[in-house]
Amino acid sequence: MGETAKYYQKNRAARLRRLEQQRKYNKTKKGLALRVNANRLNHKLGTYGNGDGKDAAHYEGSTTKGRLQDPKKNRKSRLKIKAHKKIA
């Protein structure tokens, strides 16, 4: 479990504030578009709802291309890409 998850697990008030903010964000045009595109990509790759624990890795600027990846690796790879761009 990540440090942020541990924090919100221990701090109920902060967790409730975060969840309220997330509910509002998910209703915005941007939040809805992100969710729709992510679900579309997962359907396309055949991982939506099959319980394999995989998720679609999104490429920068792309809403239709992707590859199946473990969610931890998915997040980690994006962080590596950002760090690499800053160094270069």
C-alpha atoms as one frame of an Amber mdcrd trajectory, in Angstrom:
protein
   0.000   0.000   0.000   1.322   3.437  -0.930   2.046   6.246   1.509  -0.909
   8.310   0.274  -3.291   5.382   0.733  -1.981   4.865   4.267  -2.503   8.554
   5.047  -6.123   8.537   3.885  -6.765   5.279   5.716  -5.620   6.864   8.978
  -7.219  10.308   8.478 -10.977   9.952   8.070 -11.703  13.680   7.659  -9.086
  14.039   4.916 -10.384  10.900   3.198 -13.949  12.218   3.196 -12.805  15.579
   1.763 -10.861  13.778  -0.960 -13.794  11.540  -1.867 -16.141  14.521  -2.060
 -13.729  16.348  -4.352 -13.302  13.218  -6.494 -17.088  12.820  -6.864 -17.314
  16.405  -8.135 -14.359  15.955 -10.505 -15.795  12.756 -11.984 -18.885  14.720
 -13.031 -16.937  17.385 -14.941 -16.466  17.154 -18.703 -12.770  16.399 -18.289
 -13.319  13.704 -15.635 -16.069  12.077 -17.675 -13.944  12.120 -20.849 -11.002
  10.488 -19.055 -13.219   7.756 -17.651 -14.974   7.099 -20.970 -11.682   6.872
 -22.867 -10.118   4.587 -20.263 -13.135   2.266 -20.345 -13.140   2.279 -24.163
  -9.456   1.317 -24.258  -9.948  -1.445 -21.681 -12.841  -2.834 -23.740 -10.728
  -2.693 -26.904  -7.857  -4.564 -25.243 -10.221  -7.170 -23.782  -9.385  -6.535
 -20.147 -12.565  -4.733 -19.072 -14.325  -6.707 -16.343 -12.474  -9.980 -16.844
 -10.747  -9.910 -13.442  -7.208 -10.346 -14.766  -5.905  -7.440 -12.666  -4.538
  -5.718 -15.754  -5.199  -2.222 -16.960  -4.486  -0.320 -20.137  -1.268   1.664
 -20.205  -2.052   4.990 -21.817   0.406   6.715 -24.075   0.837  10.481 -23.953
  -1.615  12.124 -26.317  -3.345   8.868 -27.228  -6.849   7.750 -26.328  -7.019
   4.662 -28.547  -3.621   2.937 -28.318  -2.396   1.005 -25.328  -1.051  -2.232
 -23.954  -2.052  -4.405 -21.019  -0.021  -3.896 -17.902  -0.127  -4.487 -14.206
  -1.457  -1.261 -12.617   1.691  -0.809 -10.487   3.935  -1.012 -13.533   1.503
   1.194 -15.422   1.863   4.007 -12.902   5.577   3.467 -12.439   6.300   3.673
 -16.157   4.573   7.050 -16.456   6.631   8.410 -13.577   9.822   7.167 -15.216
   8.854   8.850 -18.472   8.240  12.191 -16.724  11.541  11.970 -14.806  13.439
  11.075 -17.969  12.005  14.056 -19.854  13.053  16.448 -17.079  16.645  15.153
 -17.102  17.031  15.196 -20.872
